[in-house]
C-alpha cells in the first residue's frame, strides 16, 4: 500500500503528467463565433498549454480578472479595458483583432432603418416606432455599445422607460434567438451573427457606421496584485496571440468563406 501511495504521489507531482493550463476570461462573441475552436488547438500544439475559457460578457470578464480568478483576458470594450489597466488590475494590454457591430432586424423593418449608415439615427427610429428590441442586458461589450448608442440617440432606456426593449441577461446567441422569436431588432457583433443559424426573418439592416468599430484586446492579470496567477504561462498565450503564428490563425478563420476577425494593421488600409 505504501509503495502504491508513493507511486501515486510521484505521478501527481510530475509536471509532464499534470495538465498545464491557464484560465482565460473572454467574451461570448469569441466563443460563440467559433474562433476559439479554430485557434486553440494550434496554440496547444505549439505550447503544450491548455486554455480554459470562461465565456461571459466583457464586464463580467473584467470583474473576474479584477478578482484574480483568471490569468488573462480577451475582451472588447476599450473604455473598460483602459480602466482595468489604469486601476492596476491588468498589464500589457495589446490590440489583437477587430470587427464591427451590426444592427439586425426583421425583413418587415417596422422602424424603417434598412440602409441607414447612422447607427444612432437607426436607434432613434426604433425607439420612435416602439419596435421590439432584444438587448443582452449583461454588461457585455455589446451591451455597453448598445447603451452608448441609445445615449447618443437621446433615448432613455433605464428603469422601464422603454417597455418595447427586452433584456435577456444572456450571451449573444440566446439574445439572437429571442430576437428571431419576437421579430425584434438587435445589436450583434458580426462574427457571432455570421455563425448564427436560427435567423428566422432576421437580416442585417444597418451597418458601416464608424462608431460600430469593435476592437478586441488581450490583457494579462497583474501578478503583483494577484500573486497566484499563472503569469509565465499566461505570458506565453499573450505572446502567441500577438505573434505571426497567432495572427495568422485569427486571420485565417472564416465562416462560410467570410473573414470575420481582422488584424490591427488592416485599420490603416
N, C-alpha and C positions, 0 to 999 in steps of 0.2 A: 504493500500500500504506500509506504513512504517513497519507494522508487517511482511509483506511478505519479504521486503528487509532485515529486521533483521534476519529472519529465514534463508534466503539465505546466509547471511554473516556468521552465525553460522555454516552452513553446509560446506561452503568453508574453514572455519578456522579449522574444525575438523580434526585432524591428522588421525583419524580412517577412515574417508571418503575420504580423499585426497589420490591420488595414490602416493605411495612412490617408487622411482626408482633411479637407478644410470645409468649413461651413460658409456658404455664400448666401447672403440675403439679397434677393433680387426682386424684380417686378414680375407680375403675372404676364406681361407682354413678351418678355424674353422666353418664358416657359411655354405659354400657350401658342406662340408663333412657331414653335418647334426649333428655335435656334439652339437651345442647349442640347437637344438630342443630336443635333448635327455637329456641334463643335467640341463637346466634352470628351467624346471618345478619342479625338485627336490629341487633346491635352493629356489625357490619361496615358495614351501610348507613349508620348514623349517624356512625361514626367514621372509616371507611376503613381501619381496622386489622384484620388477620387475627389470630386466636388459634390458635396451635399447641398442642394439648392433649396432654400426656403423661399418659395414664390409668394409674395404678398404685394400689397400696394407700396409705392415708394415711401410714403410717410411711415408705414409700419416697418419697412426695411431699415429706414434711418433710425427709428426707435430701437429696433433690435441691435443695430450697431452701437448705438449710444449706451446700451446696457452691457455691451461686451459679449453678446450672445451670438455673434458671428465674427468671422475672421476678416472678411472683405465684403464689399458691396458692389453691385452693378445696378444703377438706378437712373431715373430720368426726370429729375426736377432740379434744374441748375440752381435756383434760389435756395432750395432746401439743402442741396449738396454743399454749397458755399458756406451756409450757416453751420452745417455739421462739421466741416473742417475748421471754420473760424472759431467754433466753440471748443475745439481741441479733441473732438471725438474721432476724427479721421485724419489721415495724412496722404499726401501724394495723389490728389485727385488727377485723373487723366481722361481726356477725351478718348472714347473708344469707337463710337459709331453714331449715326443719326438716321432718322427717317422723318415722317411727319404725321400729324394728326389729320383725320378726315371727318367731315360731318356726313353722317349716313342717315337715310330716312326712307320712308315708303315711296314707291313709284307714284302713288297718288299725290304726294307732296302738298298737303293741305296748306302749308305755310308759304309755298311758292319760293323756295330757296334754291332750286336747282340752277346750277351755273353761276351762282354768286361767288365772287372771289374774296369778298369782305366777310370774314368769319363773324365779326361782332354784329354786322347787319343781318346776317342769317339768323343769329341767335335772337336778335330783336324781333325779327319777323315770326319766329317760332313762338316767342312769348306773346306777341300781339294776337296770334291765331289761337293761343291756348291749346296748341297741338301737343299730343303726348310726347314726353321726352324721358328717356331712360338714362339715369345717372348712376355711376358707380357708387358715389357716396361713401367712399372708403379711404379718403385721404391719399389716394394713389397719385402718381404723376399726372395721369389722365384726368382724374377728378380735380386736381389743383388747376390744371389748364382750363377745364370747363368753368370753374368758378371765376377765373380771371376773365374769361370771355363774357360771362354774364355781367360782371362788374363793368367791363369796358362798354358793354351794350346798355348799361344803365338799368338792368333788370334785377330786382330783388328776388332772391330765391330762398332765403333763410327763413326758418321758423314758420313753415306752412304758407309762405307768401305766394307760392306757385304750386297749387294743387295738381296741376297738369304734369308736374315733374315727379317721377317716381325714382327713389333711391333704392338700390339693391344691397348696398353694403358688401358687394362681392367683386370678384375679378371681372376682367373684360369679357371672357366667354359667357358667363351667366348673364351679364348685362346685355350683351348682344342677343342672347336667347330671349330675354324679356322684351327687348325692342322688336324682335321678329314676331313675338306673340301678340304685341299690342299695336303693331304697325306704327311704332314710335320713332322719333328721331333719337340719335345717339352719337356721341363723340367717341372715336376709337383711334388707336394707333393703326397705321396702315398694315403693319406686319400681322397683327392678330386678325384683322379683317380679312387679309388675303388667305389666312389659314382657316377661316371660319366657314363651316359647311351649311349650317341651318339658316340660310339667309331669308327665306320666305320672299316677301316683296321688297326687301331692303336693297338699296344701292347707294353708292357714293353720290351725294348731291352737291356738296360744296368742298372745294379743295384748293390748294395753291396759295393761300394767304401766308405771307412770311411769318406771321405770328404763330402759325401752326408748326413751326420748326420744332423738332423733338430730339435733342441730343441726349446721349447716354454716357454716364461717367463711371469709371472704376475707382474705388476708394479703399484704402487699407484702414482697418480699425487700428487706432493708435495703441501700440503695445505699452507705451509709457503710462497710459491711463488704465489699460486692462492687461496686466502682465501675463494672464493665462492664454491670450490669443496665440494662435499658431502663426507667428509673424513671419518666420522664414518660409514656411510652406505657402502662406498667403502671398508673399512677395513673388514666389515662383509663378503662381497663377497670374498675378498682376502684370508681371513682365511678359509672360507668354501672350496674354490677351492683347498687348500693345506691340508685340514683336511682328516681324514679317509673317511668321507662321500663323499666329493668331489672327492677324488682319486678313490674311488670305482665306482662312477658314470662314470668317464672318462674311467677307465679300462674295464668296462662292455659294453661300446659302441662298437658295431660291425656292419660291413656292409657285408651282405651276409655271416655271420658267421665268418668273418675275423676281428680280433682286429686291429685297425688302429692307435691308440694312446697308448703309453706305459709310465709307471711311471718311475721317475728318477732312482729308485733302480734297475730297470731292466738293466741299463747300466753296472752294475758291474757283471752281470752274464756271 
